Amino acid sequence: MTDQSPQPSDGSGDPLERPRAFEPARAEDDEHEHDEGIDDAGDTPSPEVHGVGGVLRGAITGFIAAGAGLAVGELVSVFTGETASPAVAVGQWAISHTPTSVEQFAIRNFGNHDKRALLIGVYVAIALFSMAVGILARRHLTPASYVAAAFGLVGMFAAATRANASASSLFPSLLAGLVTVLVLRWLTILGAEDAAPQGGPTERRRFLLGAFGTTVGALVGGFGAKLWIDTRYNASAARAAVVLPKPEEALAEPPASVHPNIPGLGPFFTPNSQFYRVDTALSLPQVDPNTWRLTIHGMVDRPFEITFDELIKYAFEEHDLTLTCVSNPVGGSYCGNARWLGTPLAPLLRRAGVQSGADMILSTSTDGMTIGSPVEATLDGRQAMLAVAMNGEVLPIEHGFPCRMLIPGLYGYVSATKWVTDLNLTSYTQSSAYWTQNGWSPQGPVKTASRIDVPQSGATVSAGTVVLAGTAWATHRGVAAVEVQIDNGPWLETTLATSDTPDTWRQWSYRWADAVQGGHTVKVRATDATGALQTSLVQGTVPDGATGYHTINVQVA
C-alpha cells in the first residue's frame, strides 16, 4: 500500500528526500522490501534532520566512518608495509605531484617538519571530506556511499602509482574504503531511527553505543596498528648490530682552531640530531642490511650486485664533507658538516667497466627516489663514496641507513642519494632524475655561499665592540676569504678559522669596534680558493641554488 499524502517541498517544487528509516511501520508483506536497503526517496524527515542537530549528527557520522576506515587501512598495512596505508600513500602521491613553488614554500616555512605538516594536512582534508559526506548521507545515502567509496579508490590509485608497488599495496585502501561505506550506512540508519518522530530511548541508545563503540575501536585499532608497524618495520635493532669497518687510514681530529670560540656560533661538526633533512620520504624507509642489495648496471661491461656484508669488505676511508641542499635560501640552515666513513665509489665503477658515452649515474633509493649524478665527478679524484657512517656513528635511519651516496662539490639533489640500492650508468640524453623532471637543473655544483650566524638578524646588541661570526662554504674549491660590509661602507676582511679540507665549510669572525647606537645593516660575502668572488646577483633556489649576499639588520643600544 502506497502513501498518497502530498510531499512537502523545499521551495524548488521538488519533494524532499529522506531514507526509508523515517517511514511509519508497514504491513508485514512490505517488511521484506524495507529490509533490503534504504531508498533515497521517502517521506518527510523529522525536523531534527534538517536542523543544526541533524547536520552535526551527519558530520560526526562521516567523521567516525572515515576514522574506522583509516584504522582498518592501518591494520592491513601492518602486513603490506606502512607506505601502503591510505594516508601515507595519498601524502606520498601529493609530494610527487606538488608544484616546485609549493614544495619550496613548505621547505622554507616548515623546514624539517614539512612531512609532519603534510600528514596533518592530509588528515584534516580527510576529516573535512568525511564530514561533508556524512551530512550528505542524511538525505541521500546511496550517493553518499558512492562518494565515500571514492575515498578508498583515491588511496588505491595513490598506492598503485608508487615505485615498487605490488598488488598487496592496494588492499589497505580497498578495505578502508569498504569499511568507511559500511560504517557510514550503518550509523546513518541508526541516526535516522533515533531522529524519527517514533524514535525513543532505545534508538538513541543504539546510535550512541554504535558511534562510541566504533570510535573506540578506530582509536585502538589505528594507534595499535601504528605501534605495530613501528615495531615490525623498524631497522633500529639491525642498525645497532652493525659493526663498522675500520678505515684504512684514520683521520686525525681537526685542530681546535677550525672553530672560533664565539657564543652562538654552531660547532664545526654538525651533530647528527641537528643535521638538516630534506627528502620526499613521508615514511622513513626501514632497510635491513641483511637484505640490502646494491646493483650496478646499465652502460657497463660487467654489471654486478653486492650485499652489505660484501660492501664493508671493501677499503674504507674517512672524509670530512659539508653537505648542502639546493633548497637552501641565502643565509639558510640546510647545510651541515660531518665526518663520513665510506668506501670510494670509483673502484666500484671501474669494476663494472663504465662504457663510453655513459655520463650519468642514475641512482635509486629503496623508496623509488631517483637522482642523477655526473660520472666524471666520481672518477676525477674527489672523494665520492658510499657512506655507512656519520660522525662516528652508523648512519641514522633518517640520513640513509644502511648506505648513502656522497659526491663532494655537488648539491645533495644530484649527489647524496639516501637508502641507495641501484646505480644505473646511463646518459643525460637518455634519462632524467626526479628533481630534473620537476624543474631543477641536471647539473648542480655547489655555489660559493656565506652566512652571518652571530648576531641573528633583528637582534639588539650593546654599543662598543660587537663580534660578528658565521660560516662560508665553496665545497671542493675551498674558501680563501670572507668579508663583511656595514651600512654600505667598505668591505672589511674577517678572520678565518683554520681550514680543514676544501670540502668543508670555513667559519669566520670579525670584531666590529666602536659600534654606535642605532640600526645597522651587515652583509657578508666570500671568495673561493680559485679567486672567484661570491656573486651578488639575487636568485631564488630554483633551478640550481640561491645566490646573493646574506644580510642582517641589528639594533645597537
C-alpha positions as CSV (number, residue, x, y, z in Angstrom):
1,M,0.0,0.0,0.0
2,T,1.4,3.4,-1.0
3,D,1.1,6.6,1.0
4,Q,-0.8,9.1,-1.2
5,S,-0.4,12.1,1.0
6,P,1.2,15.2,-0.6
7,Q,5.0,15.5,-0.4
8,P,6.4,18.7,1.2
9,S,8.6,20.9,-1.0
10,D,12.0,22.5,-0.3
11,G,10.9,25.6,-2.1
12,S,12.0,24.5,-5.6
13,G,9.0,22.4,-6.3
14,D,10.8,19.1,-5.8
15,P,9.8,16.9,-3.0
16,L,12.3,16.4,-0.1
17,E,14.1,13.1,0.2
18,R,15.0,11.0,3.2
19,P,15.9,7.4,4.0
20,R,13.0,5.0,4.5
21,A,14.1,4.6,8.0
22,F,11.8,7.5,8.7
23,E,8.7,5.9,7.3
24,P,5.9,4.7,9.5
25,A,5.6,0.9,10.1
26,R,4.4,-1.0,7.1
27,A,2.3,-4.1,6.7
28,E,4.1,-7.4,7.1
29,D,4.1,-8.1,3.4
30,D,6.2,-4.9,2.9
31,E,8.8,-5.6,5.6
32,H,11.0,-7.8,3.4
33,E,11.3,-4.9,0.9
34,H,12.2,-2.5,3.7
35,D,14.9,-4.8,5.0
36,E,16.6,-4.9,1.6
37,G,18.1,-1.4,1.9
38,I,17.4,2.3,2.2
39,D,15.8,4.1,-0.7
40,D,16.8,7.7,-1.1
41,A,13.2,8.8,-1.8
42,G,10.8,8.7,1.2
43,D,8.5,10.7,3.3
44,T,9.4,13.9,5.2
45,P,12.3,13.5,7.7
46,S,11.9,14.8,11.2
47,P,12.8,18.5,11.7
48,E,16.0,17.5,13.6
49,V,17.5,16.1,10.4
50,H,17.2,19.5,8.7
51,G,18.4,21.5,11.8
52,V,21.7,22.1,13.3
53,G,21.4,18.9,15.3
54,G,20.9,16.8,12.2
55,V,23.9,18.4,10.4
56,L,26.1,17.8,13.4
57,R,24.9,14.2,13.6
58,G,25.7,13.7,10.0
59,A,29.2,15.3,10.3
60,I,30.0,13.2,13.3
61,T,28.8,10.1,11.5
62,G,31.0,10.8,8.5
63,F,34.0,11.6,10.7
64,I,33.6,8.3,12.6
65,A,33.2,6.3,9.4
66,A,36.4,7.7,7.9
67,G,38.2,7.1,11.2
68,A,37.1,3.5,11.2
69,G,38.2,3.1,7.6
70,L,41.6,4.7,8.3
71,A,42.1,2.4,11.3
72,V,41.4,-0.7,9.2
73,G,43.7,0.6,6.5
74,E,46.5,1.0,9.1
75,L,45.8,-2.6,10.4
76,V,46.1,-4.1,6.9
77,S,49.3,-2.1,6.2
78,V,50.9,-3.9,9.1
79,F,51.2,-6.8,6.7
80,T,51.7,-4.8,3.4
81,G,54.1,-2.1,4.7
82,E,53.4,1.4,6.1
83,T,53.8,3.1,2.7
84,A,50.6,1.4,1.5
85,S,48.5,2.8,4.3
86,P,45.9,5.2,2.8
87,A,47.1,8.5,4.5
88,V,50.8,7.8,3.7
89,A,50.0,6.7,0.1
90,V,48.0,9.8,-0.6
91,G,50.5,12.0,1.1
92,Q,53.4,10.5,-0.8
93,W,51.5,10.9,-4.1
94,A,50.9,14.6,-3.1
95,I,54.6,15.1,-2.6
96,S,55.4,13.6,-6.0
97,H,52.9,15.9,-7.8
98,T,53.3,19.1,-5.8
99,P,54.5,22.1,-7.9
100,T,58.0,23.1,-7.2
101,S,56.9,26.5,-5.9
102,V,54.6,25.0,-3.3
103,E,57.3,22.5,-2.3
104,Q,59.8,25.3,-1.8
105,F,57.2,27.2,0.3
106,A,56.8,24.2,2.5
107,I,60.6,23.7,3.0
108,R,61.1,27.4,3.8
109,N,58.3,27.6,6.3
110,F,58.2,24.2,7.8
111,G,61.8,23.1,7.5
112,N,62.4,19.6,8.8
113,H,58.7,19.4,9.9
114,D,57.4,19.7,6.3
115,K,56.4,15.9,6.3
116,R,54.5,16.2,9.5
117,A,52.7,19.3,8.2
118,L,51.8,17.4,5.1
119,L,50.4,14.4,7.0
120,I,48.4,16.8,9.2
121,G,47.1,18.4,6.1
122,V,46.1,15.0,4.7
123,Y,44.2,14.1,7.9
124,V,42.5,17.4,8.0
125,A,41.4,17.1,4.4
126,I,40.1,13.6,5.1
127,A,38.2,14.8,8.1
128,L,36.5,17.7,6.3
129,F,35.7,15.5,3.3
130,S,34.2,12.8,5.5
131,M,32.1,15.2,7.5
132,A,30.7,16.6,4.2
133,V,29.9,13.1,3.1
134,G,28.2,12.3,6.4
135,I,26.0,15.4,6.1
136,L,25.1,14.4,2.5
137,A,24.2,10.9,3.7
138,R,21.4,12.2,6.0
139,R,19.2,12.6,2.9
140,H,21.0,10.9,0.0
141,L,22.5,7.8,1.5
142,T,23.3,5.9,-1.7
143,P,25.1,8.8,-3.5
144,A,27.0,9.5,-0.3
145,S,28.0,5.9,-0.2
146,Y,29.5,6.1,-3.7
147,V,31.3,9.3,-2.7
148,A,32.7,7.5,0.4
149,A,33.8,4.6,-1.7
150,A,35.9,7.1,-3.7
151,F,37.9,7.6,-0.5
152,G,39.2,4.1,-0.9
153,L,39.7,4.4,-4.7
154,V,41.9,7.5,-4.3
155,G,44.1,5.6,-1.8
156,M,44.3,2.7,-4.1
157,F,45.3,4.9,-7.0
158,A,48.0,6.6,-4.9
159,A,49.4,3.3,-3.7
160,A,49.4,1.8,-7.2
161,T,51.4,4.7,-8.6
162,R,54.2,4.4,-6.0
163,A,57.5,2.9,-7.0
164,N,57.8,-0.8,-6.2
165,A,54.1,-1.0,-5.8
166,S,52.5,-4.5,-5.8
167,A,49.0,-5.9,-5.8
168,S,49.1,-6.1,-2.0
169,S,49.6,-2.4,-1.8
170,L,46.0,-1.9,-2.9
171,F,44.4,-3.8,0.0
172,P,44.7,-1.2,2.8
173,S,42.9,1.4,0.8
174,L,40.4,-1.1,-0.6
175,L,39.3,-2.3,2.8
176,A,39.5,1.2,4.2
177,G,37.0,2.4,1.6
178,L,34.7,-0.6,2.1
179,V,34.7,-0.2,5.9
180,T,34.0,3.5,5.5
181,V,31.0,2.9,3.4
182,L,29.6,0.2,5.7
183,V,30.0,2.2,8.9
184,L,28.6,5.3,7.2
185,R,25.5,3.5,6.1
186,W,25.1,1.7,9.5
187,L,25.4,4.8,11.6
188,T,23.3,6.9,9.2
189,I,20.5,4.4,9.6
190,L,20.8,4.3,13.4
191,G,20.8,8.1,13.4
192,A,17.7,8.2,11.2
193,E,15.9,5.9,13.5
194,D,16.9,7.9,16.5
195,A,15.8,11.2,14.9
196,A,12.5,9.9,13.6
197,P,9.3,11.0,15.4
198,Q,8.7,7.5,16.7
199,G,12.4,7.2,17.9
200,G,12.8,6.8,21.6
201,P,15.5,5.9,24.2
202,T,16.2,2.6,22.6
203,E,17.0,4.1,19.2
204,R,19.1,6.9,20.9
205,R,21.0,4.2,22.9
206,R,21.7,2.2,19.7
207,F,23.1,5.2,17.9
208,L,25.2,6.4,20.8
209,L,26.6,3.0,21.5
210,G,27.3,2.4,17.8
211,A,29.1,5.7,17.4
212,F,31.0,5.4,20.7
213,G,32.0,1.7,20.1
214,T,33.2,2.5,16.6
215,T,35.2,5.5,17.8
216,V,36.9,3.4,20.5
217,G,37.6,0.6,18.1
218,A,39.0,3.0,15.5
219,L,41.3,4.7,18.1
220,V,42.5,1.4,19.5
221,G,42.9,-0.2,16.1
222,G,44.6,2.9,14.5
223,F,47.1,3.6,17.2
224,G,47.7,0.0,17.9
225,A,48.4,-0.6,14.2
226,K,50.8,2.3,14.1
227,L,52.6,1.0,17.1
228,W,52.7,-2.5,15.5
229,I,54.0,-1.0,12.3
230,D,56.7,1.0,14.1
231,T,57.8,-2.2,15.8
232,R,57.6,-4.6,12.9
233,Y,59.2,-2.3,10.3
234,N,61.9,-0.8,12.4
235,A,65.6,-1.0,11.4
236,S,66.9,0.3,14.7
237,A,67.8,-3.2,16.0
238,A,69.6,-4.1,12.8
239,R,71.4,-0.7,12.8
240,A,72.5,-1.3,16.4
241,A,74.0,-4.6,15.3
242,V,76.2,-3.2,12.6
243,V,79.9,-3.3,13.2
244,L,81.6,-0.5,11.3
245,P,84.6,-1.3,9.2
246,K,87.9,0.4,10.1
247,P,89.2,3.0,7.7
248,E,92.5,2.1,6.0
249,E,93.9,5.3,7.5
250,A,92.1,7.0,10.3
251,L,91.8,10.8,10.0
252,A,93.2,12.9,12.8
253,E,90.8,15.2,14.5
254,P,90.8,18.7,13.0
255,P,92.6,21.3,15.2
256,A,90.6,23.3,17.7
257,S,91.3,26.4,15.6
258,V,88.7,25.3,13.0
259,H,86.1,26.6,15.3
260,P,86.2,30.2,16.8
261,N,85.1,30.1,20.4
262,I,82.3,32.6,20.0
263,P,78.9,32.2,21.8
264,G,76.1,31.4,19.4
265,L,78.3,30.1,16.6
266,G,77.5,26.5,15.9
267,P,80.1,23.7,16.2
268,F,82.4,22.8,13.3
269,F,80.8,19.3,13.0
270,T,77.1,19.3,13.0
271,P,75.6,16.8,15.4
272,N,73.6,14.1,13.7
273,S,70.5,15.0,15.6
274,Q,70.7,18.6,14.3
275,F,71.8,17.8,10.7
276,Y,69.2,19.0,8.2
277,R,66.9,16.6,6.4
278,V,65.3,17.4,3.1
279,D,63.8,14.5,1.1
280,T,60.5,13.2,-0.2
281,A,60.1,10.2,2.1
282,L,56.9,10.6,4.1
283,S,57.5,7.3,5.8
284,L,61.2,6.7,6.6
285,P,62.5,3.6,4.7
286,Q,63.4,0.9,7.2
287,V,66.1,-1.2,5.5
288,D,67.6,-4.3,6.9
289,P,71.2,-4.5,6.0
290,N,70.9,-8.3,5.8
291,T,68.5,-8.0,2.9
292,W,70.0,-4.8,1.3
293,R,71.5,-5.1,-2.2
294,L,73.2,-2.7,-4.4
295,T,73.0,-3.3,-8.2
296,I,75.4,-1.6,-10.6
297,H,74.3,-1.9,-14.2
298,G,73.4,-0.1,-17.4
299,M,76.1,1.1,-19.7
300,V,78.8,-1.1,-18.1
301,D,80.8,-4.1,-19.3
302,R,80.4,-6.2,-16.1
303,P,77.1,-5.5,-14.2
304,F,77.1,-6.9,-10.6
305,E,75.3,-6.9,-7.3
306,I,76.7,-6.7,-3.8
307,T,75.4,-7.3,-0.4
308,F,76.0,-5.1,2.7
309,D,78.4,-7.7,4.1
310,E,80.4,-7.7,0.8
311,L,80.3,-3.9,0.7
312,I,82.0,-3.5,4.1
313,K,84.8,-5.7,3.0
314,Y,86.0,-3.1,0.5
315,A,88.6,-0.5,1.5
316,F,87.0,2.3,3.6
317,E,88.1,5.9,4.2
318,E,87.1,8.8,6.3
319,H,86.3,12.2,4.9
320,D,85.1,15.5,6.2
321,L,82.5,16.9,4.0
322,T,79.9,19.7,4.1
323,L,76.6,18.7,2.6
324,T,74.3,21.4,1.2
325,C,70.7,21.3,-0.1
326,V,69.9,23.1,-3.3
327,S,66.7,24.3,-1.5
328,N,68.8,26.3,1.0
329,P,67.9,30.0,0.8
330,V,70.6,32.7,1.1
331,G,71.6,32.6,4.8
332,G,69.6,29.4,5.3
333,S,70.3,26.4,7.6
334,Y,70.1,23.5,5.1
335,C,73.8,22.9,5.3
336,G,75.7,20.6,7.6
337,N,79.2,19.4,8.1
338,A,80.1,15.8,9.2
339,R,82.9,13.2,9.2
340,W,81.8,10.4,6.9
341,L,83.0,6.8,6.6
342,G,82.6,5.1,3.3
343,T,84.1,3.1,0.5
344,P,85.2,5.0,-2.6
345,L,82.8,4.9,-5.4
346,A,85.4,5.0,-8.2
347,P,86.7,1.4,-7.7
348,L,83.2,0.0,-7.9
349,L,82.6,1.8,-11.2
350,R,85.9,0.6,-12.5
351,R,85.0,-3.0,-11.5
352,A,81.8,-2.6,-13.5
353,G,83.6,-1.1,-16.5
354,V,81.9,2.1,-17.5
355,Q,81.3,2.3,-21.2
356,S,82.0,5.2,-23.5
357,G,79.0,7.6,-23.6
358,A,77.9,6.9,-20.0
359,D,78.0,10.4,-18.4
360,M,75.3,10.0,-15.7
361,I,74.8,7.7,-12.7
362,L,71.0,7.4,-12.2
363,S,70.9,6.3,-8.6
364,T,67.7,4.9,-7.0
365,S,66.7,4.7,-3.4
366,T,64.7,1.9,-1.8
367,D,61.6,4.2,-1.9
368,G,62.0,4.9,-5.6
369,M,63.6,8.3,-5.5
370,T,66.0,8.9,-8.4
371,I,69.0,11.2,-8.5
372,G,71.2,11.9,-11.5
373,S,75.0,12.4,-10.8
374,P,77.8,13.1,-13.3
375,V,80.1,10.1,-13.8
376,E,83.0,12.5,-14.2
377,A,82.6,13.8,-10.7
378,T,83.1,10.2,-9.3
379,L,86.2,9.5,-11.4
380,D,88.1,12.8,-11.2
381,G,89.9,12.1,-7.9
382,R,87.5,13.7,-5.5
383,Q,86.4,11.5,-2.6
384,A,83.0,10.3,-3.8
385,M,81.8,7.5,-1.7
386,L,79.1,5.1,-0.5
387,A,78.9,6.1,3.1
388,V,77.8,3.9,6.0
389,A,78.7,6.1,9.0
390,M,78.4,9.7,10.0
391,N,80.3,11.5,12.8
392,G,81.5,8.1,14.2
393,E,78.1,6.5,14.3
394,V,76.3,4.1,11.9
395,L,74.2,6.2,9.5
396,P,71.0,7.3,11.2
397,I,67.9,5.9,9.6
398,E,66.7,9.4,8.5
399,H,70.1,10.0,6.9
400,G,70.1,6.9,4.7
401,F,70.9,3.8,6.7
402,P,72.4,1.4,5.7
403,C,74.1,3.2,2.8
404,R,74.0,6.6,1.0
405,M,75.9,8.2,-1.8
406,L,78.1,11.3,-1.4
407,I,79.9,13.3,-4.0
408,P,81.9,16.4,-2.9
409,G,81.2,19.7,-4.7
410,L,77.6,18.9,-5.7
411,Y,74.3,19.8,-4.1
412,G,72.6,16.9,-2.5
413,Y,69.9,16.7,-5.1
414,V,72.5,15.5,-7.7
415,S,74.8,13.5,-5.4
416,A,73.5,12.4,-2.0
417,T,71.1,9.5,-2.6
418,K,69.9,8.1,0.7
419,W,68.9,4.4,1.1
420,V,70.6,3.8,-2.2
421,T,70.0,0.4,-3.8
422,D,70.7,0.9,-7.6
423,L,73.3,2.6,-9.7
424,N,72.3,2.7,-13.4
425,L,75.1,4.0,-15.7
426,T,73.3,5.9,-18.4
427,S,73.5,9.4,-20.1
428,Y,71.8,12.7,-19.6
429,T,70.3,12.4,-23.1
430,Q,68.6,9.1,-22.3
431,S,67.5,9.5,-18.7
432,S,66.3,12.1,-16.3
433,A,66.0,12.0,-12.5
434,Y,63.2,13.1,-10.2
435,W,64.4,16.6,-9.5
436,T,65.2,17.3,-13.1
437,Q,61.7,16.3,-14.1
438,N,60.5,18.9,-11.5
439,G,62.3,21.9,-13.0
440,W,65.7,21.7,-11.4
441,S,69.0,21.8,-13.4
442,P,70.6,18.4,-14.3
443,Q,73.9,19.8,-13.1
444,G,74.2,21.1,-9.5
445,P,77.7,22.3,-8.5
446,V,77.7,24.0,-5.1
447,K,77.9,27.7,-5.3
448,T,80.1,29.8,-3.1
449,A,78.0,31.0,-0.1
450,S,78.4,32.7,3.2
451,R,76.2,33.3,6.2
452,I,76.1,35.5,9.3
453,D,75.3,33.4,12.4
454,V,76.1,35.8,15.2
455,P,74.2,38.0,15.9
456,Q,70.9,37.0,14.4
457,S,69.0,39.4,12.3
458,G,66.8,41.6,14.4
459,A,68.9,41.2,17.5
460,T,69.8,44.1,19.8
461,V,73.5,44.4,20.8
462,S,75.3,46.7,23.1
463,A,77.3,49.6,21.8
464,G,81.0,49.3,21.6
465,T,82.8,46.2,20.2
466,V,80.3,43.8,18.6
467,V,81.5,40.3,17.5
468,L,80.2,39.1,14.1
469,A,80.7,35.5,13.2
470,G,79.4,32.9,10.7
471,T,80.2,30.3,8.1
472,A,81.1,30.1,4.5
473,W,81.5,27.3,2.0
474,A,82.6,26.6,-1.5
475,T,82.6,22.8,-1.5
476,H,85.5,21.1,-3.3
477,R,87.1,24.5,-4.0
478,G,87.5,25.8,-0.5
479,V,87.1,29.3,1.0
480,A,90.0,31.8,0.7
481,A,88.5,34.9,2.2
482,V,85.3,36.3,3.8
483,E,84.4,40.0,4.1
484,V,81.7,41.9,5.8
485,Q,80.1,45.3,4.9
486,I,78.5,47.5,7.5
487,D,76.0,50.1,6.3
488,N,77.1,50.0,2.7
489,G,80.6,51.0,3.8
490,P,83.9,49.4,2.5
491,W,84.2,45.6,2.6
492,L,86.2,44.5,5.6
493,E,88.3,41.3,5.7
494,T,87.3,38.9,8.5
495,T,89.5,36.5,10.5
496,L,89.2,33.0,9.0
497,A,89.3,29.9,11.2
498,T,91.7,27.2,10.2
499,S,90.7,25.3,7.0
500,D,90.0,21.6,7.4
501,T,89.7,20.4,3.8
502,P,88.4,22.2,0.6
503,D,85.3,20.0,1.0
504,T,84.3,21.5,4.4
505,W,82.9,24.9,5.4
506,R,85.0,27.5,7.0
507,Q,84.0,29.6,10.0
508,W,84.9,33.2,10.4
509,S,84.7,36.1,12.8
510,Y,85.1,39.9,12.9
511,R,85.4,42.4,15.7
512,W,83.2,45.4,14.9
513,A,84.8,48.1,17.0
514,D,83.0,51.3,18.1
515,A,79.6,50.2,17.0
516,V,77.4,53.2,17.6
517,Q,73.8,53.3,18.7
518,G,71.1,52.9,16.1
519,G,70.0,50.5,13.4
520,H,72.7,48.9,11.2
521,T,72.8,46.6,8.1
522,V,75.5,44.0,7.8
523,K,76.3,42.0,4.7
524,V,78.7,39.1,4.1
525,R,80.5,37.7,1.0
526,A,83.1,35.0,0.4
527,T,85.8,34.3,-2.2
528,D,86.6,30.7,-3.1
529,A,90.1,29.3,-3.4
530,T,90.2,29.8,-7.1
531,G,89.8,33.6,-6.6
532,A,86.2,33.7,-7.7
533,L,84.1,36.1,-5.7
534,Q,80.6,35.1,-4.5
535,T,78.0,36.6,-6.8
536,S,75.8,39.5,-5.6
537,L,73.1,38.6,-8.1
538,V,69.9,37.7,-6.2
539,Q,68.4,34.4,-7.4
540,G,66.0,32.0,-5.8
541,T,66.7,28.4,-5.2
542,V,65.2,27.1,-8.5
543,P,66.8,25.9,-10.7
544,D,70.3,25.4,-9.4
545,G,70.7,27.1,-6.0
546,A,70.1,30.5,-4.4
547,T,72.6,33.4,-4.7
548,G,73.1,36.8,-3.2
549,Y,74.7,38.3,-0.1
550,H,73.3,37.3,3.3
551,T,72.1,40.5,5.0
552,I,71.1,41.1,8.6
553,N,69.7,44.1,10.5
554,V,70.9,44.7,14.0
555,Q,70.0,47.4,16.6
556,V,72.9,48.8,18.7
557,A,71.7,50.1,22.0
